[in-house]
Amino acid sequence: MPFAELPFVTEEQLDRLIAASERILRTSGGLTKAEWKERATGYDRARIRDALMSTPNEFDYETWIRIGFALYDGLGEDGQGLWAEWSATSSKNDPDVTDRAWPSFAEPREITIGTLFHYAREAGWNPKRGRPAKAGRPFNASADPSVHADEDTRPVVRLMDGKLPEVVDCVERLLIGAGAEIYVRGGKLVVPVIDRTVSAADDRETTSAMTVPLTSSGLADKAARVIRFGRYSERARGWVDANVPESVPRTLLERRDAWNFAKINGIATTPVMLPDGSILSKPGYDPRTRLYLAPDPNFALPPLLDRPDRAEAEAALALLDELLDEFPFVEPVDRSVALSGILTALVRGGMPTAPMHIFRAHTPGSGKSYLVDLICAIATGRRCPVIAAGRTEEETEKRLASLLLEGIPIISIDNLNGTLSGDTLCQMLTQTEVKVRILGKSEAPTIEVRTAMYATGNNLKVKGDMVRRVLLSTLDAGVERPEERSFAFKPIDRAMEGRGRYVAAAYTLIRAYMTAGSPKEGVAPFGSYEVWSSLVRGPLIWLGRADPVESVRTARNEDPDLTDIGELFAQWDAHMLRNAPYTSQRLIEIAQERGSGAWGNGSGSRVRPELHGVLSRRAGYGDRLDARRLGNWLSSINGRVLGGLRLEMKKDASHGNKFTLVAVPDSDGMILDVPSGEKLGPKRSPDNDPM
């Protein structure tokens, strides 16, 4: 018949034809090549039992029944005991169902004992060797050529097509059970690295402990070291050793929120004092703090007193304070901020939040970066990792976020110029968890921050919300070339030589404060930093040092944002009415008003130049003031209180928002003048002023 005249058939019809043909052939005694071989060599009860018990009872109901028919074909009624014994190896076994199923196998069916041998061979059974190796292990050599296969104690994962999720589940479970140092941070699987090269101040390099993302090949390597993988080989008629399939580590890395690995908050290389006074000193991962401690092998912490007294605390503080003798601090509070910086670096890992410490000077070479390196040397035994400021706030924050994501213990923004601010930076300093954006990437992972943060710069200032989140220390050598000064000793060298003594001194003075009951006298509340105040600020005040938080007052007085608000309030109070509403456009008209001039045409100088100046800084385009920009700024300071005055906003979508300056009386009902704070009598209002 020509090919073109052959009838069209579907794949389903062909499958039915093959099944029908197989039934006909088996009815007439047909067997496969392997089955003929089995028939030729013979099979007795012992051999059938060996094959059956080598076959894991992990089948669905239909396959379970097929094996029952095969067993009946080989042993008849004598096989019932084996059927019950094998069925009982499944966690799903119901003895009653098993017993009821056996009589049905006596019905004629085209299933022979060869079916049982087929499933047994798939499970690794070999007619010549018998059962597969113990626990289903591959027969070939161990991953270590020097180890005999029988000595390999690694658990075995058998690779089967269609079982990828189950295999990945098993691999993760075995990795965790084996104590593999794999953790979760920022939506990635990471591993701790102890000495990673990073940038330091003055174009140098240093090393730091951190976490790094685990790659697919790195994960495969870790898995192969603790797990033995096997794949069934038709050629070998059994299970053989196999490499980790690429799909397994790749799938595990992509599971993200479904991981069972522990989360890690950071890495420390020096024992950490926790808020209860205990010391985290056991190497490895600590589930309570989620910190990983990788102690410096060259570091030894001397024994600590459980309950030191005040005299011992004063001696400990004097030892730390001695390291600061060569730095030209301007005021006692500046030195206290430096001491705070040392203590904070040592206990930061156990605290939810801590303020940033800023060291600034008027002249380069005054020792700002060196001071941060000293702090880091005490805390880690290394110089401090640094980043350079970006061209924008956003770029700086992204650079900082990249290192925070790696769980680095200490970081400094080096040689900043101008003003430091930023919404994300503020969040990093006051929130336990923060969503960060990474430079050069679109991802924004959420991380827990346990990094001590510092910054250095010449004439550096902070503004806005950053003011209450930083401690400011000023250095002034009082000479033209401070870098040419000579010193009696090198603080970093001294700290490195006796690092254990200095760490012990820091922990001694904190414990002594706790032993004294952590007195709160003179320790005013410092929002968002309660734990830090108890561990760092409180002990310094208790020992008679200046309160490092007093430096916030200096930062606040220098805040350019606060300066503009104070000047606005003063000019408003001088030229306009309190308690009277103004739109941003009306404020611009008042600020731009000019005198009559020589020709009487309004071309003279501005009547209120100071008011125009402050509005120009916030809403100016050249000589023009923009009402929208001014309105946005006034909206941003709505409700702000300064010098006894507060700006209030009333929304008006039709005619523009209205802004009103109102007085906020103090406790005795008096009004504070702006900006000096001198108390005056009641100021004018629309009710008592004719304007």
C-alpha positions as CSV (number, residue, x, y, z in Angstrom):
1,M,0.0,0.0,0.0
2,P,1.4,3.4,-0.9
3,F,2.5,5.5,2.1
4,A,0.0,8.3,1.2
5,E,-2.9,5.8,1.6
6,L,-2.0,4.6,5.1
7,P,-4.6,5.6,7.6
8,F,-3.9,8.4,10.1
9,V,-3.6,7.3,13.7
10,T,-3.1,9.2,16.9
11,E,-0.4,8.7,19.6
12,E,-3.1,7.4,21.9
13,Q,-4.2,4.8,19.4
14,L,-0.5,3.6,19.0
15,D,-0.2,3.3,22.8
16,R,-3.3,1.1,22.9
17,L,-1.9,-1.0,20.1
18,I,1.4,-1.5,21.9
19,A,-0.5,-2.4,25.2
20,A,-2.7,-4.9,23.4
21,S,0.2,-6.4,21.6
22,E,2.1,-6.9,24.9
23,R,-0.9,-8.6,26.4
24,I,-1.2,-11.0,23.5
25,L,2.5,-11.8,23.6
26,R,2.5,-12.3,27.4
27,T,-0.6,-14.5,27.1
28,S,1.3,-16.8,24.7
29,G,4.3,-16.9,27.0
30,G,6.3,-13.9,25.7
31,L,9.0,-12.3,27.9
32,T,11.5,-9.5,27.7
33,K,15.2,-10.3,27.3
34,A,15.8,-9.6,30.9
35,E,12.8,-11.7,32.0
36,W,14.0,-14.7,29.8
37,K,17.4,-14.3,31.5
38,E,15.6,-14.4,34.9
39,R,13.6,-17.5,33.8
40,A,16.7,-19.2,32.5
41,T,18.7,-18.7,35.7
42,G,15.6,-19.6,37.9
43,Y,14.3,-17.9,40.9
44,D,13.3,-19.3,44.3
45,R,11.6,-17.7,47.3
46,A,14.9,-16.4,48.8
47,R,15.7,-14.6,45.6
48,I,12.2,-13.2,45.2
49,R,12.3,-12.0,48.8
50,D,15.7,-10.4,48.3
51,A,14.4,-8.5,45.2
52,L,11.2,-7.5,47.0
53,M,12.8,-6.2,50.1
54,S,15.4,-4.3,48.0
55,T,12.5,-2.3,46.5
56,P,11.5,0.7,48.6
57,N,7.7,0.8,49.2
58,E,7.3,4.4,48.0
59,F,4.8,3.7,45.2
60,D,1.3,4.9,44.4
61,Y,-1.6,2.6,44.9
62,E,-1.7,1.3,41.3
63,T,2.0,0.3,41.3
64,W,1.6,-1.3,44.8
65,I,-1.1,-3.5,43.4
66,R,1.0,-4.4,40.3
67,I,3.8,-5.6,42.6
68,G,1.2,-7.7,44.4
69,F,0.2,-9.4,41.2
70,A,3.9,-10.0,40.3
71,L,4.5,-11.6,43.7
72,Y,1.5,-13.8,43.4
73,D,2.7,-14.9,39.9
74,G,6.1,-16.0,41.4
75,L,5.0,-17.6,44.6
76,G,1.2,-18.1,44.5
77,E,-0.5,-18.3,47.9
78,D,2.9,-18.8,49.6
79,G,3.7,-15.2,48.9
80,Q,1.1,-13.6,51.3
81,G,3.5,-13.4,54.2
82,L,6.1,-11.6,52.1
83,W,3.3,-9.3,50.8
84,A,2.4,-8.3,54.3
85,E,6.0,-7.9,55.5
86,W,6.9,-5.7,52.5
87,S,3.7,-3.6,52.7
88,A,4.4,-2.9,56.4
89,T,7.6,-1.0,55.5
90,S,5.5,1.9,54.2
91,S,4.3,4.6,56.6
92,K,1.0,4.5,54.6
93,N,0.3,0.8,55.2
94,D,-3.1,-0.3,56.5
95,P,-2.9,-4.0,57.5
96,D,-6.6,-4.5,56.8
97,V,-6.3,-3.1,53.3
98,T,-3.2,-5.2,52.7
99,D,-4.9,-8.4,53.8
100,R,-8.0,-7.7,51.7
101,A,-5.9,-7.0,48.6
102,W,-4.0,-10.3,48.5
103,P,-6.9,-12.7,47.4
104,S,-7.6,-10.4,44.4
105,F,-4.1,-11.2,43.0
106,A,-5.3,-14.8,42.2
107,E,-7.4,-13.4,39.3
108,P,-5.7,-13.9,35.9
109,R,-3.6,-10.9,34.8
110,E,-0.8,-10.3,32.3
111,I,1.6,-9.3,35.1
112,T,4.5,-11.7,35.8
113,I,7.3,-12.0,38.4
114,G,9.4,-10.1,35.9
115,T,7.6,-6.9,36.9
116,L,8.9,-7.3,40.5
117,F,12.4,-7.8,39.2
118,H,12.1,-4.7,37.0
119,Y,11.2,-2.4,40.0
120,A,13.9,-4.1,42.1
121,R,16.6,-3.4,39.5
122,E,15.4,0.3,39.3
123,A,16.0,0.5,43.0
124,G,19.6,-0.7,42.7
125,W,19.1,-4.5,43.2
126,N,21.4,-6.6,41.1
127,P,20.6,-10.3,40.5
128,K,24.3,-11.2,40.9
129,R,25.2,-8.9,43.8
130,G,21.9,-9.0,45.7
131,R,20.7,-5.9,47.5
132,P,22.1,-2.4,47.0
133,A,24.6,-1.0,49.4
134,K,23.4,-0.1,52.9
135,A,21.0,2.9,52.9
136,G,20.9,3.0,49.2
137,R,24.5,4.2,48.8
138,P,26.3,4.2,45.4
139,F,28.7,1.4,44.9
140,N,31.5,3.4,43.5
141,A,34.3,5.2,45.4
142,S,34.0,7.9,48.0
143,A,34.5,11.5,47.2
144,D,37.8,11.2,49.0
145,P,40.0,8.8,47.0
146,S,41.7,7.7,50.2
147,V,38.4,6.6,51.8
148,H,37.0,3.2,51.0
149,A,33.3,3.3,50.0
150,D,32.2,1.3,53.0
151,E,33.9,3.9,55.3
152,D,32.1,6.9,53.7
153,T,29.6,8.0,56.4
154,R,28.0,10.8,54.4
155,P,24.2,10.5,54.0
156,V,23.1,9.6,50.5
157,V,20.7,11.5,48.2
158,R,19.5,9.5,45.2
159,L,18.8,11.6,42.1
160,M,15.6,10.7,40.3
161,D,13.9,12.4,37.4
162,G,10.8,14.4,38.3
163,K,11.9,14.6,42.0
164,L,13.8,17.9,42.0
165,P,11.8,19.7,44.8
166,E,12.1,16.6,47.0
167,V,15.9,16.4,46.3
168,V,16.4,20.1,47.1
169,D,14.4,19.8,50.3
170,C,16.6,16.9,51.4
171,V,19.8,18.7,50.5
172,E,18.8,21.8,52.5
173,R,17.8,19.6,55.5
174,L,21.1,17.7,55.4
175,L,23.2,20.8,55.0
176,I,21.6,22.3,58.1
177,G,21.9,19.0,60.0
178,A,25.6,18.9,59.1
179,G,26.2,22.4,60.5
180,A,27.1,23.9,57.2
181,E,27.9,27.6,57.7
182,I,25.3,28.9,55.4
183,Y,23.0,31.8,56.5
184,V,20.4,34.1,55.2
185,R,21.0,37.9,54.8
186,G,19.3,40.5,52.6
187,G,17.4,37.9,50.6
188,K,20.5,35.9,49.7
189,L,22.3,32.8,51.0
190,V,25.6,34.0,52.5
191,V,28.7,32.5,54.1
192,P,31.0,34.3,56.6
193,V,34.5,35.4,55.4
194,I,37.0,36.4,58.0
195,D,39.7,38.4,56.0
196,R,38.2,40.3,53.0
197,T,40.3,43.1,51.6
198,V,38.5,46.5,51.7
199,S,39.5,50.2,51.4
200,A,40.9,52.1,54.3
201,A,41.7,55.8,54.9
202,D,44.5,57.5,53.1
203,D,44.3,55.2,50.1
204,R,45.3,52.2,52.1
205,E,43.8,48.8,52.4
206,T,42.6,46.7,55.4
207,T,40.8,43.5,56.0
208,S,37.4,42.9,57.6
209,A,35.1,40.1,58.5
210,M,31.9,40.1,56.5
211,T,29.3,37.9,54.8
212,V,29.5,37.2,51.1
213,P,26.7,35.8,48.8
214,L,27.0,32.1,48.1
215,T,27.3,31.2,44.4
216,S,25.8,28.1,42.7
217,S,29.2,26.4,42.4
218,G,30.0,27.3,46.0
219,L,26.8,25.8,47.3
220,A,27.4,22.7,45.2
221,D,30.9,22.3,46.8
222,K,29.4,22.6,50.3
223,A,26.7,20.1,49.5
224,A,29.2,17.6,48.0
225,R,31.4,17.8,51.2
226,V,28.6,16.5,53.5
227,I,26.3,14.6,51.1
228,R,26.9,11.7,48.8
229,F,24.9,11.9,45.5
230,G,23.9,8.8,43.5
231,R,22.3,8.2,40.2
232,Y,20.9,4.9,38.8
233,S,23.0,3.5,35.9
234,E,21.4,1.2,33.4
235,R,24.8,0.1,32.3
236,A,26.0,-0.7,35.8
237,R,22.6,-2.1,36.7
238,G,22.8,-0.1,40.0
239,W,23.4,3.2,41.7
240,V,26.7,5.0,41.1
241,D,28.3,8.1,42.5
242,A,27.2,11.4,40.8
243,N,28.2,15.0,40.9
244,V,25.8,17.6,42.3
245,P,23.4,18.5,39.4
246,E,23.5,22.2,38.5
247,S,19.7,22.4,39.0
248,V,20.0,21.5,42.7
249,P,22.1,24.5,44.0
250,R,20.5,26.8,41.5
251,T,17.0,25.9,42.7
252,L,18.0,26.2,46.4
253,L,19.5,29.6,45.8
254,E,16.3,30.8,44.2
255,R,13.9,29.7,47.0
256,R,14.5,32.9,49.0
257,D,11.6,33.3,51.4
258,A,11.2,29.5,51.7
259,W,14.7,28.9,53.2
260,N,15.1,27.1,56.5
261,F,18.7,28.4,57.0
262,A,19.2,30.7,60.0
263,K,19.3,34.5,59.5
264,I,22.6,36.3,60.3
265,N,22.7,39.9,61.5
266,G,26.5,40.5,61.4
267,I,30.0,39.2,62.1
268,A,32.3,40.0,65.0
269,T,36.0,39.1,65.5
270,T,36.1,40.1,69.2
271,P,33.9,38.8,72.0
272,V,30.8,41.0,72.4
273,M,29.3,42.3,75.6
274,L,25.5,41.9,75.5
275,P,22.9,44.2,77.2
276,D,22.6,41.9,80.2
277,G,26.4,42.1,80.8
278,S,27.2,38.6,79.5
279,I,29.9,38.0,77.0
280,L,29.3,36.4,73.6
281,S,32.6,34.4,73.4
282,K,31.7,31.1,71.8
283,P,33.0,30.9,68.3
284,G,30.4,30.3,65.5
285,Y,26.8,31.3,65.1
286,D,24.8,32.5,68.1
287,P,21.0,32.0,67.6
288,R,20.1,34.5,70.3
289,T,21.8,37.5,68.7
290,R,22.1,36.1,65.2
291,L,25.8,37.1,65.3
292,Y,28.6,35.0,64.0
293,L,31.7,35.2,66.1
294,A,35.0,34.5,64.4
295,P,37.6,35.2,67.1
296,D,41.0,36.6,66.0
297,P,43.5,33.8,66.7
298,N,46.0,36.4,68.0
299,F,43.5,37.9,70.5
300,A,43.1,36.8,74.1
301,L,40.5,38.4,76.5
302,P,41.8,38.5,80.0
303,P,39.5,37.2,82.8
304,L,36.8,39.7,83.6
305,L,35.5,40.6,87.1
306,D,31.9,39.6,87.6
307,R,31.1,42.6,89.9
308,P,33.7,45.3,89.6
309,D,33.4,48.4,91.8
310,R,33.7,52.1,91.0
311,A,37.4,52.3,91.7
312,E,38.1,49.4,89.2
313,A,35.8,51.2,86.7
314,E,37.8,54.4,87.0
315,A,41.1,52.6,86.5
316,A,39.6,50.9,83.4
317,L,38.4,54.3,82.0
318,A,41.8,55.9,82.7
319,L,43.5,53.1,80.7
320,L,41.3,53.8,77.7
321,D,41.5,57.6,78.1
322,E,45.3,57.4,78.0
323,L,45.1,56.4,74.3
324,L,43.4,59.7,73.5
325,D,46.1,62.0,75.0
326,E,47.6,62.8,71.6
327,F,44.4,64.0,70.0
328,P,43.6,67.8,70.1
329,F,40.0,67.8,71.4
330,V,38.5,71.2,71.7
331,E,36.1,70.6,74.6
332,P,35.6,67.8,77.2
333,V,32.5,66.7,75.4
334,D,34.6,66.1,72.3
335,R,36.8,63.7,74.2
336,S,33.8,62.0,75.7
337,V,32.4,61.4,72.2
338,A,35.7,59.6,71.4
339,L,35.4,57.4,74.5
340,S,31.8,56.7,73.5
341,G,33.0,55.7,70.0
342,I,35.4,53.1,71.5
343,L,32.7,51.6,73.7
344,T,30.1,51.6,71.0
345,A,32.3,49.7,68.5
346,L,32.7,46.9,71.1
347,V,29.1,46.5,72.1
348,R,27.3,47.4,68.8
349,G,26.7,43.8,67.8
350,G,24.4,43.2,70.8
351,M,22.4,46.5,70.5
352,P,19.4,47.2,68.2
353,T,20.5,50.8,67.4
354,A,23.4,53.2,68.1
355,P,24.1,56.8,67.0
356,M,26.8,57.7,64.4
357,H,30.0,59.2,65.7
358,I,31.4,62.1,63.7
359,F,35.0,63.4,64.0
360,R,35.7,66.7,62.3
361,A,38.4,69.4,62.2
362,H,39.1,72.7,60.6
363,T,42.3,71.6,58.9
364,P,43.3,68.3,57.2
365,G,45.8,66.2,59.1
366,S,44.3,66.8,62.5
367,G,43.8,63.1,63.3
368,K,40.2,62.4,62.4
369,S,40.7,59.3,60.3
370,Y,43.4,58.1,62.6
371,L,41.1,58.3,65.6
372,V,38.5,56.1,63.8
373,D,41.3,53.7,62.9
374,L,42.3,53.6,66.6
375,I,38.7,52.7,67.6
376,C,38.5,50.0,65.0
377,A,41.9,48.6,66.0
378,I,40.7,48.2,69.6
379,A,37.4,46.5,68.5
380,T,38.7,44.3,65.6
381,G,42.5,44.4,65.5
382,R,42.4,46.1,62.1
383,R,42.1,49.6,60.6
384,C,38.7,50.8,59.8
385,P,37.0,50.0,56.4
386,V,35.9,53.3,54.7
387,I,33.8,54.5,51.8
388,A,34.2,57.8,50.1
389,A,31.1,60.1,49.9
390,G,29.2,60.0,46.6
391,R,28.3,63.0,44.5
392,T,24.8,62.8,45.9
393,E,23.1,61.7,49.2
394,E,21.6,58.8,47.4
395,E,24.9,57.6,46.0
396,T,26.6,57.8,49.4
397,E,23.7,55.8,51.0
398,K,24.0,53.1,48.3
399,R,27.7,52.8,48.9
400,L,27.1,52.5,52.6
401,A,24.3,50.0,52.0
402,S,26.6,47.7,50.1
403,L,28.9,47.2,53.1
404,L,26.0,47.1,55.6
405,L,24.5,44.3,53.5
406,E,27.7,42.3,54.1
407,G,27.3,42.5,57.8
408,I,30.6,44.4,58.3
409,P,31.1,45.3,62.0
410,I,32.5,48.9,61.6
411,I,32.4,51.4,58.7
412,S,33.4,55.0,58.3
413,I,32.4,57.6,55.6
414,D,35.8,59.2,55.2
415,N,36.6,62.8,54.4
416,L,33.2,64.2,53.9
417,N,32.8,67.9,52.9
418,G,29.8,70.1,53.5
419,T,26.7,68.7,55.1
420,L,25.7,65.1,56.0
421,S,22.0,64.1,55.7
422,G,19.8,61.5,54.1
423,D,16.5,59.8,54.8
424,T,17.9,56.3,54.4
425,L,20.9,57.0,56.5
426,C,18.6,58.3,59.3
427,Q,16.7,55.0,59.1
428,M,20.0,53.0,59.3
429,L,20.7,54.7,62.6
430,T,17.4,54.4,64.3
431,Q,15.6,51.3,62.9
432,T,16.5,47.7,63.6
433,E,15.6,46.7,60.1
434,V,15.9,48.9,57.0
435,K,15.3,48.5,53.3
436,V,18.4,49.5,51.4
437,R,19.2,50.2,47.8
438,I,22.5,48.8,46.5
439,L,24.8,50.8,44.2
440,G,24.6,49.6,40.6
441,K,21.7,47.2,41.3
442,S,17.9,47.5,41.2
443,E,17.4,45.3,44.3
444,A,16.3,46.8,47.6
445,P,16.8,44.0,50.3
446,T,15.7,44.4,53.9
447,I,18.5,43.9,56.4
448,E,19.1,44.2,60.2
449,V,21.9,46.7,60.9
450,R,24.4,45.8,63.6
451,T,27.3,47.9,62.3
452,A,29.0,50.7,64.2
453,M,29.0,53.8,61.9
454,Y,31.4,56.7,61.9
455,A,32.2,59.7,59.6
456,T,35.0,62.2,59.3
457,G,35.4,65.5,57.5
458,N,36.7,69.0,57.6
459,N,34.1,71.6,58.9
460,L,31.5,68.9,58.6
461,K,27.9,69.7,59.6
462,V,24.7,67.7,59.8
463,K,21.2,68.8,59.1
464,G,17.6,67.9,59.4
465,D,16.7,64.6,61.0
466,M,20.4,63.6,61.2
467,V,21.0,66.1,64.0
468,R,19.6,63.9,66.7
469,R,21.2,60.7,65.3
470,V,24.9,61.8,65.6
471,L,27.4,62.6,68.2
472,L,29.9,65.3,67.1
473,S,33.5,65.6,68.2
474,T,35.7,68.5,67.1
475,L,39.5,68.4,66.8
476,D,41.7,71.5,66.5
477,A,45.5,71.3,66.6
478,G,45.7,75.1,66.4
479,V,48.6,75.0,63.9
480,E,48.9,75.5,60.2
481,R,50.3,72.0,59.4
482,P,48.9,69.6,62.0
483,E,50.2,66.6,60.1
484,E,53.8,67.7,61.0
485,R,53.3,67.5,64.8
486,S,55.4,65.0,66.8
487,F,53.8,62.7,69.4
488,A,55.0,60.9,72.5
489,F,53.6,57.5,71.3
490,K,51.5,56.0,68.5
491,P,48.1,55.1,69.9
492,I,47.3,52.4,67.4
493,D,50.5,50.6,68.0
494,R,49.9,50.7,71.7
495,A,46.3,49.5,71.3
496,M,47.3,46.6,69.1
497,E,50.1,45.5,71.5
498,G,47.7,45.2,74.4
499,R,44.3,44.9,72.7
500,G,43.0,42.4,75.2
501,R,43.6,44.8,78.1
502,Y,41.7,47.6,76.4
503,V,38.7,45.4,75.5
504,A,38.7,44.1,79.1
505,A,38.8,47.7,80.4
506,A,35.8,48.7,78.3
507,Y,33.8,45.7,79.6
508,T,34.9,46.3,83.2
509,L,33.6,49.9,83.3
510,I,30.3,48.8,81.8
511,R,29.9,45.9,84.2
512,A,30.8,48.2,87.1
513,Y,28.0,50.6,86.1
514,M,25.5,47.7,86.0
515,T,26.8,46.5,89.4
516,A,26.0,49.9,90.8
517,G,22.4,49.6,89.6
518,S,22.8,51.5,86.3
519,P,22.0,54.9,88.0
520,K,20.0,57.2,85.7
521,E,20.8,60.5,87.5
522,G,21.9,63.0,84.9
523,V,21.0,60.6,82.0
524,A,18.2,62.4,80.2
525,P,16.2,60.3,77.7
526,F,17.7,59.9,74.3
527,G,15.0,58.6,71.9
528,S,15.7,55.5,69.8
529,Y,18.9,54.8,71.8
530,E,17.8,53.5,75.2
531,V,20.0,50.4,75.2
532,W,23.0,52.3,73.9
533,S,22.5,54.9,76.7
534,S,22.6,52.1,79.3
535,L,25.7,50.5,78.0
536,V,27.8,53.4,76.8
537,R,26.4,56.8,77.8
538,G,25.4,56.0,81.3
539,P,28.8,54.6,82.4
540,L,30.6,57.7,81.1
541,I,28.3,60.1,82.9
542,W,28.5,58.0,86.1
543,L,32.3,58.2,86.1
544,G,32.1,62.0,85.8
545,R,32.7,62.5,82.1
546,A,30.8,64.9,79.9
547,D,27.6,63.6,78.5
548,P,28.4,62.7,74.8
549,V,24.8,63.6,73.9
550,E,25.5,67.2,74.8
551,S,27.3,67.3,71.4
552,V,23.9,67.1,69.8
553,R,23.3,70.7,70.9
554,T,26.3,71.8,68.9
555,A,25.0,69.9,65.9
556,R,21.6,71.4,66.3
557,N,22.9,75.0,66.5
558,E,24.9,74.5,63.3
559,D,22.1,72.8,61.4
560,P,21.5,74.8,58.2
561,D,17.9,73.7,58.1
562,L,17.3,74.8,61.7
563,T,19.0,78.1,61.0
564,D,16.7,78.8,58.1
565,I,13.6,77.9,60.2
566,G,14.8,80.2,63.0
567,E,15.5,83.1,60.6
568,L,12.1,82.6,58.9
569,F,10.3,82.7,62.2
570,A,12.3,85.8,63.3
571,Q,11.6,87.7,60.0
572,W,7.9,86.6,60.0
573,D,7.6,87.8,63.6
574,A,9.2,91.1,62.7
575,H,7.3,92.0,59.5
576,M,4.0,90.0,59.6
577,L,1.3,89.1,62.1
578,R,1.1,86.1,64.3
579,N,-2.1,84.0,64.2
580,A,-2.8,85.4,60.7
581,P,-2.9,83.0,57.7
582,Y,-0.7,83.6,54.6
583,T,-0.4,81.7,51.4
584,S,3.0,81.0,49.9
585,Q,2.3,83.5,47.1
586,R,1.4,86.2,49.6
587,L,4.6,85.6,51.5
588,I,6.6,86.1,48.3
589,E,4.8,89.3,47.5
590,I,5.7,90.6,51.0
591,A,9.4,89.5,50.6
592,Q,9.7,91.1,47.2
593,E,8.2,94.5,48.0
594,R,10.5,97.3,47.1
595,G,10.7,101.0,48.1
596,S,9.5,103.8,45.9
597,G,13.0,104.6,44.6
598,A,14.2,107.9,43.2
599,W,11.6,108.1,40.5
600,G,8.7,107.0,42.8
601,N,8.0,103.9,40.6
602,G,8.8,101.1,43.1
603,S,12.3,100.4,41.8
604,G,14.1,101.0,45.1
605,S,15.8,98.5,47.3
606,R,13.9,95.7,48.9
607,V,12.0,96.6,52.1
608,R,12.6,93.3,53.8
609,P,15.9,91.9,52.4
610,E,16.5,89.4,55.2
611,L,13.1,87.8,54.7
612,H,13.8,87.7,50.9
613,G,17.2,86.1,51.6
614,V,15.8,83.2,53.7
615,L,13.1,82.5,51.1
616,S,15.6,82.7,48.3
617,R,17.7,79.9,49.9
618,R,14.6,77.7,50.0
619,A,12.5,78.6,47.0
620,G,14.7,80.8,44.7
621,Y,15.5,80.6,41.0
622,G,18.0,83.4,40.6
623,D,16.2,86.6,41.6
624,R,12.7,84.9,41.4
625,L,10.9,83.1,44.1
626,D,8.8,80.0,43.3
627,A,5.5,79.7,45.2
628,R,5.3,75.9,44.7
629,R,8.8,75.3,46.1
630,L,8.1,77.6,49.0
631,G,4.9,75.9,49.7
632,N,6.6,72.5,49.8
633,W,9.2,73.7,52.2
634,L,6.7,75.3,54.6
635,S,4.6,72.1,54.4
636,S,7.7,70.1,55.4
637,I,8.2,72.2,58.6
638,N,4.5,72.2,59.5
639,G,4.2,71.8,63.2
640,R,7.8,72.6,63.9
641,V,8.4,74.4,67.2
642,L,11.4,76.7,67.6
643,G,12.1,79.5,70.1
644,G,8.5,79.4,71.4
645,L,6.9,79.7,67.9
646,R,5.3,77.1,65.7
647,L,4.2,77.0,62.1
648,E,0.8,75.6,61.4
649,M,-0.7,74.8,58.0
650,K,-4.4,74.7,57.0
651,K,-5.0,72.8,53.7
652,D,-7.0,74.7,51.1
653,A,-7.0,73.0,47.6
654,S,-9.0,75.8,46.0
655,H,-7.0,78.9,47.1
656,G,-3.7,77.4,48.3
657,N,-2.6,76.2,51.7
658,K,-2.6,78.8,54.5
659,F,0.3,79.1,56.9
660,T,0.1,80.7,60.3
661,L,2.8,81.4,62.9
662,V,1.6,80.9,66.5
663,A,3.1,81.3,69.9
664,V,3.7,78.2,72.1
665,P,3.8,79.3,75.7
666,D,6.2,77.7,78.1
667,S,5.3,76.3,81.5
668,D,4.8,79.8,83.1
669,G,2.7,81.1,80.2
670,M,5.5,83.5,78.9
671,I,6.5,83.7,75.2
672,L,10.1,83.1,74.2
673,D,11.7,85.6,71.9
674,V,13.3,84.5,68.6
675,P,16.1,83.6,68.3
676,S,17.7,84.5,71.7
677,G,15.1,82.8,73.9
678,E,14.7,85.9,76.1
679,K,11.3,86.0,77.8
680,L,9.1,88.9,76.7
681,G,5.6,89.9,77.3
682,P,2.7,88.8,75.0
683,K,3.5,89.5,71.3
684,R,1.1,91.2,68.9
685,S,-1.7,89.3,67.3
686,P,-4.6,90.3,65.0
687,D,-6.6,91.1,68.1
688,N,-4.2,93.6,69.6
689,D,-2.2,94.9,66.6
690,P,-3.8,97.4,64.1
691,M,-1.7,95.9,61.2
